[in-house]
Structure formats: C-alpha cells, structure tokens
Amino acid sequence: MTYTPDEVRALTPYRRTVESLGLQPDLRDIFLCHAWDDRRDAATKLSDLLEAEGVSVWFSEKDIVLGQPFMREIDRGLARSRAGLVLVTPALLTRVNNRGVSDKELSELLARDQLIPVVHGTTYDEVRRVSPLLGSRNGLNTSEDSMEVIATKIAELVALDGELVAG
C-alpha cells in the first residue's frame, strides 16, 4: 500500500497517538462516527471492511444493545477507543449543522485530536462550510480511493507493527 506525501503528513500524528495508547483490554481501535441516516449503508460497509482487515471498531449499530441508554453507550464507546473515524457524508453534515448526536461525537473527537475524516459523497469545501475544524483535517476521500482501499489504509494505520510508506 502506498500513501501520498499529504496522506503521510496527515496520518502520522494519528499513528503516534494510536501507538502511545498501545493495547489495553476492551479498547477498540476505532470509534466510527457517522450520521444515523448512513448506519445501514456506508457506515455498515466501512465498519465491515475495517473488521475484515482486523480493525476493532466501535459502531453503534453493533455495540448498543436494545434497552441500553443510547448517549451513555456512545460516551463509553468514545472512552474505549484509540482513535475516531468520522464518515463525512451529506447526512452527517446536516446532522452536525442541526446539533445532533453526530455533532456531540465530533466535538469530543476534535477535542482529543484523534480524528480521521473519511469524506464520502461530499467535498472538503462543503465540510468547511459546516465545520471549519473538521474541514481543516486531512483525511481520506472515497472520490480518490475505494472504501476497500481506505479500510486497508486505516488498518495499516492502527497496526502497531506497520509503518506509513510514502508513495
């Protein structure tokens, strides 16, 4: 797998954060922040691809059991994740703009500086209009790489024994 120089620059700080946390019991590699509207399509696909690559993913569709307090389970998921992956779609931008649950998740991930955006079906210009802080983050984009390639790149990022390779 090769990375563009921009991807290497963008992902290296996340790599350092993930490595510094190391392996801890019940700690997931990735917290998947997504819009409710994307839960059965793009978010599920990305979660499944990451898990197929050996990445442990906290994903609300799989990790919140019926009858559990929704917001408290999200809070626990955030606390038990080494890094955050934000699936940035038009639906997520709408939810963030309307201060929904995704906005709360995004705020926490931005505060921890552990956030990797995956832009899907929208542009960074649109992202910057809704969230300049999110739009300022370099990340991955499905207009440049397939979801499968992005999942592989994320898996390499969270693997403790791999190195980022410039292309």
C-alpha beads as a LAMMPS data file, in Angstrom:
LAMMPS data file: protein, C-alpha beads

167 atoms
166 bonds

1 atom types
1 bond types

-500.0 500.0 xlo xhi
-500.0 500.0 ylo yhi
-500.0 500.0 zlo zhi

Masses

1 110.0

Atoms # bond

1 1 1 0.000 0.000 0.000
2 1 1 1.379 3.409 -0.875
3 1 1 0.400 6.750 0.558
4 1 1 0.626 10.166 -0.971
5 1 1 3.000 12.555 0.822
6 1 1 -0.074 14.517 2.018
7 1 1 -1.596 11.345 3.485
8 1 1 1.670 10.515 5.265
9 1 1 1.772 14.032 6.772
10 1 1 -1.907 13.879 7.711
11 1 1 -1.906 10.402 9.225
12 1 1 1.427 10.411 11.095
13 1 1 0.075 12.318 14.163
14 1 1 -2.814 9.834 14.454
15 1 1 -0.360 6.972 14.182
16 1 1 1.661 8.389 17.093
17 1 1 -1.476 8.784 19.227
18 1 1 -2.618 5.230 18.496
19 1 1 0.853 3.850 19.280
20 1 1 1.069 5.814 22.537
21 1 1 -2.185 4.277 23.769
22 1 1 -0.967 0.778 22.953
23 1 1 -3.058 -2.286 23.535
24 1 1 -5.417 -2.140 26.500
25 1 1 -8.209 -4.521 27.481
26 1 1 -11.601 -3.667 25.980
27 1 1 -10.093 -0.822 23.949
28 1 1 -11.270 -0.562 20.344
29 1 1 -9.019 0.633 17.568
30 1 1 -11.621 2.949 16.034
31 1 1 -14.797 4.738 17.097
32 1 1 -16.915 5.143 13.952
33 1 1 -18.753 8.466 13.999
34 1 1 -21.479 8.597 11.369
35 1 1 -24.900 10.032 10.645
36 1 1 -27.902 7.991 11.692
37 1 1 -29.034 8.061 8.050
38 1 1 -25.831 6.268 6.946
39 1 1 -25.971 3.466 9.522
40 1 1 -27.353 0.794 7.202
41 1 1 -25.346 1.677 4.114
42 1 1 -21.991 3.458 4.009
43 1 1 -21.263 3.204 7.755
44 1 1 -22.015 -0.524 7.878
45 1 1 -19.923 -1.109 4.768
46 1 1 -16.960 0.794 6.211
47 1 1 -17.279 -0.958 9.587
48 1 1 -17.448 -4.391 7.939
49 1 1 -14.447 -3.641 5.704
50 1 1 -12.396 -2.432 8.684
51 1 1 -13.273 -5.503 10.727
52 1 1 -12.349 -7.743 7.773
53 1 1 -8.935 -6.038 7.916
54 1 1 -8.608 -6.899 11.615
55 1 1 -9.533 -3.467 12.994
56 1 1 -11.737 -3.467 16.093
57 1 1 -14.499 -0.926 15.516
58 1 1 -16.924 0.635 17.982
59 1 1 -20.052 1.006 15.846
60 1 1 -23.378 1.977 17.393
61 1 1 -25.343 -0.411 15.181
62 1 1 -23.451 -3.352 16.668
63 1 1 -22.426 -2.081 20.087
64 1 1 -25.565 -0.534 21.539
65 1 1 -27.833 -3.293 22.775
66 1 1 -31.580 -2.741 22.928
67 1 1 -32.603 -1.233 26.230
68 1 1 -29.239 0.410 26.899
69 1 1 -29.049 4.203 27.382
70 1 1 -28.035 5.439 23.925
71 1 1 -25.962 8.501 24.867
72 1 1 -24.221 6.748 27.759
73 1 1 -23.204 3.861 25.494
74 1 1 -21.807 6.340 22.953
75 1 1 -19.895 8.008 25.779
76 1 1 -18.447 4.631 26.806
77 1 1 -17.554 3.876 23.180
78 1 1 -15.691 7.159 22.864
79 1 1 -13.813 6.497 26.099
80 1 1 -12.822 2.998 24.958
81 1 1 -11.498 3.878 21.502
82 1 1 -7.940 4.665 20.485
83 1 1 -8.933 6.911 17.572
84 1 1 -12.018 8.253 15.854
85 1 1 -13.032 7.831 12.260
86 1 1 -15.651 10.282 11.011
87 1 1 -17.607 9.187 7.950
88 1 1 -18.337 12.605 6.460
89 1 1 -21.398 12.428 4.221
90 1 1 -24.075 14.972 3.295
91 1 1 -26.249 13.402 6.010
92 1 1 -23.516 13.831 8.639
93 1 1 -23.078 17.479 7.683
94 1 1 -26.820 18.014 8.112
95 1 1 -26.796 16.269 11.498
96 1 1 -23.773 18.275 12.672
97 1 1 -25.352 21.506 11.479
98 1 1 -28.529 20.627 13.414
99 1 1 -26.503 19.762 16.555
100 1 1 -27.493 16.106 16.630
101 1 1 -25.694 13.179 18.240
102 1 1 -23.057 13.212 15.487
103 1 1 -22.198 16.782 16.466
104 1 1 -21.546 15.691 20.067
105 1 1 -19.363 12.781 18.924
106 1 1 -17.463 15.037 16.543
107 1 1 -16.870 17.614 19.277
108 1 1 -15.291 15.015 21.539
109 1 1 -13.117 13.576 18.778
110 1 1 -11.941 17.058 17.768
111 1 1 -11.106 17.874 21.395
112 1 1 -8.999 14.718 21.737
113 1 1 -7.249 15.343 18.417
114 1 1 -7.879 11.710 17.492
115 1 1 -9.973 12.106 14.407
116 1 1 -9.540 10.837 10.868
117 1 1 -12.121 12.094 8.373
118 1 1 -13.313 9.859 5.550
119 1 1 -15.126 12.102 3.079
120 1 1 -17.826 10.227 1.137
121 1 1 -20.302 11.747 -1.289
122 1 1 -19.357 15.332 -0.468
123 1 1 -16.385 17.675 -0.749
124 1 1 -13.984 19.339 1.638
125 1 1 -15.464 22.702 0.592
126 1 1 -18.860 21.521 1.870
127 1 1 -17.250 20.174 5.044
128 1 1 -15.523 23.513 5.718
129 1 1 -18.837 25.384 5.324
130 1 1 -20.385 23.318 8.136
131 1 1 -17.322 22.612 10.286
132 1 1 -14.114 24.541 9.614
133 1 1 -12.315 22.491 12.280
134 1 1 -13.282 19.201 10.646
135 1 1 -12.603 20.630 7.185
136 1 1 -9.090 21.604 8.264
137 1 1 -8.184 17.957 8.888
138 1 1 -6.536 15.989 6.150
139 1 1 -8.082 12.610 5.733
140 1 1 -9.185 10.091 3.170
141 1 1 -11.707 10.543 0.392
142 1 1 -13.816 7.962 -1.435
143 1 1 -13.595 10.079 -4.580
144 1 1 -9.866 9.220 -4.629
145 1 1 -9.830 5.707 -3.121
146 1 1 -12.430 2.978 -2.803
147 1 1 -13.841 2.123 0.602
148 1 1 -11.823 -1.102 0.408
149 1 1 -8.552 0.799 -0.089
150 1 1 -9.469 3.251 2.679
151 1 1 -10.177 0.360 5.067
152 1 1 -6.763 -1.108 4.245
153 1 1 -5.067 2.240 4.866
154 1 1 -6.828 2.637 8.213
155 1 1 -5.910 -0.939 9.172
156 1 1 -2.265 -0.213 8.421
157 1 1 -2.503 2.973 10.447
158 1 1 -3.769 1.247 13.578
159 1 1 -1.470 -1.766 13.293
160 1 1 1.225 -1.324 15.897
161 1 1 3.917 -3.033 13.861
162 1 1 3.416 -1.316 10.482
163 1 1 4.932 1.867 9.124
164 1 1 3.438 4.523 6.865
165 1 1 5.072 4.285 3.450
166 1 1 5.389 7.322 1.198
167 1 1 4.477 6.724 -2.426

Bonds

1 1 1 2
2 1 2 3
3 1 3 4
4 1 4 5
5 1 5 6
6 1 6 7
7 1 7 8
8 1 8 9
9 1 9 10
10 1 10 11
11 1 11 12
12 1 12 13
13 1 13 14
14 1 14 15
15 1 15 16
16 1 16 17
17 1 17 18
18 1 18 19
19 1 19 20
20 1 20 21
21 1 21 22
22 1 22 23
23 1 23 24
24 1 24 25
25 1 25 26
26 1 26 27
27 1 27 28
28 1 28 29
29 1 29 30
30 1 30 31
31 1 31 32
32 1 32 33
33 1 33 34
34 1 34 35
35 1 35 36
36 1 36 37
37 1 37 38
38 1 38 39
39 1 39 40
40 1 40 41
41 1 41 42
42 1 42 43
43 1 43 44
44 1 44 45
45 1 45 46
46 1 46 47
47 1 47 48
48 1 48 49
49 1 49 50
50 1 50 51
51 1 51 52
52 1 52 53
53 1 53 54
54 1 54 55
55 1 55 56
56 1 56 57
57 1 57 58
58 1 58 59
59 1 59 60
60 1 60 61
61 1 61 62
62 1 62 63
63 1 63 64
64 1 64 65
65 1 65 66
66 1 66 67
67 1 67 68
68 1 68 69
69 1 69 70
70 1 70 71
71 1 71 72
72 1 72 73
73 1 73 74
74 1 74 75
75 1 75 76
76 1 76 77
77 1 77 78
78 1 78 79
79 1 79 80
80 1 80 81
81 1 81 82
82 1 82 83
83 1 83 84
84 1 84 85
85 1 85 86
86 1 86 87
87 1 87 88
88 1 88 89
89 1 89 90
90 1 90 91
91 1 91 92
92 1 92 93
93 1 93 94
94 1 94 95
95 1 95 96
96 1 96 97
97 1 97 98
98 1 98 99
99 1 99 100
100 1 100 101
101 1 101 102
102 1 102 103
103 1 103 104
104 1 104 105
105 1 105 106
106 1 106 107
107 1 107 108
108 1 108 109
109 1 109 110
110 1 110 111
111 1 111 112
112 1 112 113
113 1 113 114
114 1 114 115
115 1 115 116
116 1 116 117
117 1 117 118
118 1 118 119
119 1 119 120
120 1 120 121
121 1 121 122
122 1 122 123
123 1 123 124
124 1 124 125
125 1 125 126
126 1 126 127
127 1 127 128
128 1 128 129
129 1 129 130
130 1 130 131
131 1 131 132
132 1 132 133
133 1 133 134
134 1 134 135
135 1 135 136
136 1 136 137
137 1 137 138
138 1 138 139
139 1 139 140
140 1 140 141
141 1 141 142
142 1 142 143
143 1 143 144
144 1 144 145
145 1 145 146
146 1 146 147
147 1 147 148
148 1 148 149
149 1 149 150
150 1 150 151
151 1 151 152
152 1 152 153
153 1 153 154
154 1 154 155
155 1 155 156
156 1 156 157
157 1 157 158
158 1 158 159
159 1 159 160
160 1 160 161
161 1 161 162
162 1 162 163
163 1 163 164
164 1 164 165
165 1 165 166
166 1 166 167
